[in-house]
Amino acid sequence: MTSVLFENHHLYYLPHFLPIVAELRRRSGYRIAASISRTVHPTEQEIFAQEMANLGIEFITGESEEARTSILRKEAFDVVIVGNVGRLNDIVAGHSLAVMVYHGTGLKRSFYRDISDRIDLRAVDCPLRWKDLCTQVVTNGVLAGYTKLDALADEKDKSAELAQKLGLEPNVQTILYAPTFYPSSLDKTLPYLPGIAEDLNVVIKLHHFSWFQQRYRYQSLKAAEIADRYSRIHLVPGEEYNILPYYPLADVLVSNISSTLFEFLALNRPIIKTEYYSLRLKHRIFPWRIRRRINWEWEADIDFANRLKTPSRLRELLAHTLQHPEEMKAKREQAVERYLYRLDGRSSSRLVDAIENMLQEQNRR
């Protein structure tokens, strides 16, 4: 029996791991466990523990973060799968195969900074990313695709039930507004959503940090206030950690520099990329500091989304994109090849194949 640990630095890493869990279960012969950092918000830990119980996944924790990592290290898992480097060195045994399945995709440069010599295998989402990583002499990768999207087909089957649960008006088109936590377009966009809701269903899916990090908590409070006042505006609650079920509901996505820009390509539906933000004072004074966070080479190449410079034009642009959903269809199809590799539901299978090959090599030594 091969033991596998899924180490979660945050709850929202889980959607990237669940298709891998499903693939391991399909093959059998694996003991599967999961853990989450004790440093995160207590509610986040509670939701994670309940989700593990619902999914029948062994949950490992401790009285403190030090106790948790000590327990995990003593368990000496054969495979440890992480979403960032985090506490990796504190939980792996000498023989453990350490696997990185990064917790997002897209424009943030953190993907290239989250590097460790202790990572034995790195899941890579697309050839373009693999090329970038190779310039950093990162050669221990497998071109697997984006594991999170393996579950999209199942979510499509459930979309009608979810729409009814949310209370979306039938025969009214739906926008999904999914801003990242920082730099965010939320402050400047929220005042325009009531006007947009006169014509459309509006679903707001905030970043995890908007609920569970004190600095960004005001974002969920402001969004909840608007959602309470307007019947066509629906705020996805914080315990709903996975955005994937909400993609099939949407006729168009509105986001900024979030991973959602690239994930939504899987549906080949219109995307609006907002290019206005609310920046902290230090980033207004020293804009180069915020520019360091973004992969501007990728950003400049985004030709599959409508760019929006000011929130006052959002309603107009939404009307246009919904009337002409085919306008960037070919561009979106090309972008899928560049940024998502293959949408065949087998990214997790390719990754597990690579893990099993490495385990076999270890056993032969």
C-alpha positions in Angstrom: 0.0 0.0 0.0 1.5 3.3 -1.1 0.8 6.2 1.3 0.0 9.6 -0.2 -0.4 12.9 1.6 -2.1 16.0 0.2 -0.7 18.9 2.1 -3.0 22.0 1.9 -1.6 25.4 2.7 -5.1 26.8 2.2 -8.6 25.3 1.6 -8.7 26.6 -2.0 -5.9 24.3 -3.0 -8.2 21.4 -2.6 -9.9 21.6 -6.1 -6.5 21.0 -7.7 -6.1 17.8 -5.6 -9.5 16.2 -5.8 -9.2 14.9 -9.4 -5.8 13.3 -8.3 -7.5 11.7 -5.3 -10.2 10.3 -7.7 -7.5 8.9 -10.0 -5.6 7.3 -7.1 -8.9 5.7 -5.9 -9.6 4.4 -9.4 -6.3 2.6 -9.5 -6.5 1.4 -5.9 -3.5 0.4 -3.8 -3.2 3.8 -2.2 -3.7 5.1 1.3 -4.8 8.7 0.9 -4.6 11.3 3.6 -4.9 15.1 3.7 -3.9 17.9 6.1 -4.2 21.7 6.3 -2.0 24.2 8.0 -3.0 25.1 11.6 -2.0 28.7 10.9 -5.0 29.4 8.7 -8.3 30.8 9.9 -10.1 28.4 12.3 -13.3 28.4 10.1 -11.1 27.4 7.2 -9.8 24.5 9.2 -13.3 23.4 10.2 -14.6 23.5 6.6 -11.6 21.5 5.5 -12.1 18.8 8.2 -15.8 18.5 7.3 -15.0 18.2 3.6 -12.6 15.4 4.3 -15.3 13.6 6.3 -17.8 14.1 3.5 -15.3 12.8 0.9 -14.0 9.9 3.1 -10.4 11.1 3.1 -8.3 10.5 6.1 -7.7 13.8 7.9 -4.5 14.4 9.9 -4.0 17.4 12.2 -2.5 18.3 15.5 -3.0 20.5 18.5 -0.6 23.1 17.0 1.2 23.6 13.7 4.4 22.2 15.2 2.5 19.1 16.4 0.8 18.7 13.0 4.1 18.8 11.1 5.7 16.4 13.6 2.9 13.9 13.1 3.1 14.1 9.3 6.9 13.7 9.4 6.6 10.6 11.6 4.0 9.1 9.2 6.7 9.1 6.6 4.5 9.2 3.6 5.7 7.6 0.3 4.3 10.6 -1.7 3.7 14.1 -0.5 1.7 16.4 -2.9 1.8 20.1 -2.2 0.3 23.3 -3.7 3.3 25.4 -2.7 6.6 24.8 -1.0 5.3 25.9 2.4 6.2 23.5 5.1 7.4 20.8 2.7 10.8 20.3 4.4 9.1 19.8 7.8 6.8 17.0 6.7 8.7 14.9 4.1 10.7 11.8 5.1 14.0 11.0 3.4 12.4 8.6 1.0 9.2 10.6 0.3 8.5 11.6 -3.3 7.7 15.3 -3.2 5.3 16.4 -5.9 4.3 20.0 -6.7 0.8 20.7 -8.1 0.7 24.4 -8.1 -2.4 26.1 -6.7 -3.2 28.3 -9.7 -2.3 29.3 -13.2 -1.9 32.5 -15.1 -0.1 35.8 -14.6 1.3 35.8 -11.1 5.1 35.4 -10.9 4.9 33.4 -7.7 4.7 30.2 -9.9 8.3 30.7 -10.8 9.5 31.7 -7.4 8.0 28.8 -5.5 11.0 26.5 -6.3 12.7 24.0 -4.1 15.4 21.4 -4.6 13.3 19.1 -2.5 10.6 18.9 -5.2 11.1 15.6 -7.1 8.3 16.1 -9.6 6.5 19.2 -10.7 3.1 19.1 -12.6 3.2 21.6 -15.4 0.0 22.9 -16.8 1.0 23.8 -20.4 4.0 23.8 -22.9 4.4 27.6 -22.5 4.9 27.2 -18.7 7.3 24.4 -19.3 9.4 26.5 -21.6 9.5 29.3 -19.0 10.5 26.9 -16.2 13.3 25.4 -18.3 14.9 28.8 -18.5 15.2 28.5 -14.7 16.8 25.1 -15.1 13.7 23.4 -13.7 13.8 20.0 -15.5 11.9 17.7 -13.1 8.5 18.4 -14.6 5.8 16.4 -16.3 3.5 18.1 -18.8 0.3 16.9 -17.3 -2.2 19.7 -17.9 -4.4 21.5 -15.3 -5.7 18.9 -12.9 -8.4 21.1 -11.5 -10.3 21.1 -14.8 -10.5 17.3 -14.9 -13.7 17.7 -12.8 -15.4 20.2 -15.1 -17.5 17.7 -17.1 -19.1 16.5 -13.8 -19.8 20.1 -12.8 -21.6 20.7 -16.1 -24.0 17.9 -15.4 -24.9 19.6 -12.0 -25.3 23.1 -13.3 -29.1 23.2 -13.6 -29.5 22.0 -10.0 -27.0 24.7 -8.8 -28.8 27.4 -10.8 -32.0 26.5 -9.1 -30.3 26.5 -5.7 -28.9 29.9 -6.2 -32.2 31.3 -7.4 -31.0 32.4 -10.8 -33.9 33.7 -12.9 -34.5 31.4 -15.9 -34.2 32.8 -19.4 -31.9 35.6 -18.0 -28.3 35.5 -19.0 -25.7 35.2 -16.2 -22.4 36.9 -15.5 -19.8 35.5 -13.2 -17.7 38.2 -11.4 -14.6 36.6 -9.9 -12.0 39.1 -8.9 -8.7 38.2 -7.2 -8.0 39.6 -3.8 -5.2 42.0 -4.8 -4.7 43.9 -6.9 -8.5 43.8 -7.2 -11.1 45.6 -9.3 -13.8 44.9 -6.7 -14.0 48.3 -5.1 -14.5 50.0 -8.4 -16.8 47.4 -9.9 -19.3 46.8 -7.1 -21.2 50.1 -7.5 -22.0 49.2 -11.1 -23.4 45.7 -10.4 -26.9 46.9 -9.4 -27.4 48.5 -12.8 -26.1 45.4 -14.5 -28.5 43.2 -12.5 -31.4 45.1 -14.1 -30.7 43.0 -17.2 -28.7 40.0 -16.0 -28.2 37.5 -13.2 -24.9 38.4 -11.4 -23.0 35.7 -9.5 -20.0 37.0 -7.4 -17.4 34.4 -6.5 -14.7 36.1 -4.3 -11.2 34.9 -3.7 -10.8 32.8 -0.6 -8.8 35.6 1.1 -11.7 37.9 0.8 -13.4 35.8 3.5 -10.6 34.5 5.7 -7.9 37.1 5.7 -8.5 40.2 7.9 -6.9 42.6 5.4 -9.4 41.6 2.7 -12.4 40.8 4.8 -14.0 44.1 3.9 -14.4 42.8 0.3 -16.9 40.0 1.3 -18.7 42.4 3.6 -19.2 45.0 0.8 -20.3 42.3 -1.6 -22.7 40.8 0.9 -24.3 44.2 1.5 -25.1 44.6 -2.2 -26.2 41.0 -2.7 -28.7 41.4 0.2 -30.2 44.4 -1.5 -30.6 43.1 -5.0 -32.4 39.9 -5.8 -30.5 39.2 -9.0 -27.1 39.6 -7.4 -25.9 36.3 -5.8 -22.8 36.1 -3.6 -21.3 32.6 -3.3 -20.7 32.0 0.4 -17.1 31.6 1.8 -17.5 27.9 2.6 -17.9 27.2 -1.1 -14.2 27.0 -1.8 -14.4 25.7 -5.4 -15.3 28.0 -8.2 -15.5 25.2 -10.8 -19.2 24.5 -10.3 -20.0 28.1 -11.1 -18.3 28.2 -14.5 -21.0 26.3 -16.4 -23.7 28.8 -15.1 -22.0 31.8 -16.6 -22.5 33.2 -20.1 -19.6 35.5 -19.6 -16.8 35.8 -17.0 -15.5 39.2 -15.6 -12.2 39.0 -13.8 -8.8 40.7 -13.6 -5.5 38.9 -13.1 -7.0 35.8 -11.6 -6.4 32.2 -12.6 -10.1 32.3 -13.6 -9.2 34.1 -16.9 -7.5 30.9 -18.0 -9.7 28.3 -16.4 -12.8 29.7 -18.0 -11.2 29.2 -21.4 -12.3 25.6 -21.1 -15.9 26.6 -21.9 -15.0 28.9 -24.8 -17.4 31.6 -23.6 -16.7 35.4 -23.5 -14.3 36.8 -21.0 -13.9 40.4 -19.9 -10.6 41.3 -18.2 -10.8 44.4 -16.1 -7.7 46.6 -16.1 -8.5 49.0 -13.3 -7.5 48.4 -9.7 -7.5 49.8 -6.2 -3.8 49.9 -5.2 -2.2 50.3 -1.8 -0.4 53.6 -1.2 3.0 52.0 -1.4 2.2 50.6 -4.8 0.9 53.9 -6.0 4.1 55.6 -4.9 6.3 52.7 -6.1 4.4 51.0 -9.0 7.4 48.8 -9.9 6.7 46.8 -6.7 3.3 45.7 -8.0 4.7 45.1 -11.5 7.1 42.6 -10.1 4.2 40.3 -9.2 2.9 39.9 -12.8 4.2 38.0 -15.7 3.8 40.9 -18.2 5.0 38.8 -21.1 1.9 36.6 -20.7 -0.3 39.5 -19.9 0.7 41.3 -23.2 -0.2 38.2 -25.1 -3.8 37.9 -23.8 -5.9 38.3 -27.0 -8.8 36.1 -26.0 -10.5 38.5 -23.6 -12.1 41.9 -24.0 -10.1 44.5 -22.0 -12.0 47.0 -19.9 -10.2 50.2 -18.8 -13.0 51.7 -16.8 -15.9 50.2 -14.8 -18.4 52.8 -16.3 -18.2 50.8 -19.6 -18.8 47.4 -18.1 -22.6 47.3 -18.8 -22.0 48.3 -22.4 -19.3 45.8 -22.9 -21.3 43.0 -21.3 -24.2 43.8 -23.7 -21.8 43.6 -26.7 -20.1 40.3 -25.6 -23.4 38.6 -24.9 -24.8 39.6 -28.2 -21.6 38.4 -30.0 -20.3 35.4 -28.0 -18.6 34.1 -31.1 -16.4 37.2 -31.6 -13.3 35.8 -30.0 -14.1 32.1 -30.4 -11.1 31.2 -32.5 -8.7 33.2 -30.2 -10.1 31.3 -27.2 -9.6 28.0 -28.9 -6.0 28.9 -29.7 -5.5 30.1 -26.1 -6.6 26.7 -24.7 -3.7 25.1 -26.6 -1.3 27.7 -25.2 -2.4 27.8 -21.6 -4.3 24.6 -20.8 -2.6 21.9 -22.9 -5.3 19.3 -23.1 -8.9 19.4 -21.9 -9.4 15.6 -22.0 -10.0 15.0 -18.3 -6.8 13.1 -18.0 -4.3 15.6 -16.5 -4.5 13.7 -13.2 -3.9 10.4 -15.0 -0.8 11.7 -16.7 0.5 13.0 -13.4 -0.2 9.7 -11.5 1.5 7.8 -14.3 4.6 10.0 -13.8 4.5 9.5 -10.0 4.2 5.7 -10.4 7.1 5.7 -12.8 9.3 7.6 -10.3 8.2 5.2 -7.5 9.2 2.3 -9.6 12.6 3.8 -10.3 13.1 4.4 -6.5 12.3 0.7 -5.8 14.8 -0.4 -8.4 17.7 1.5 -6.7 
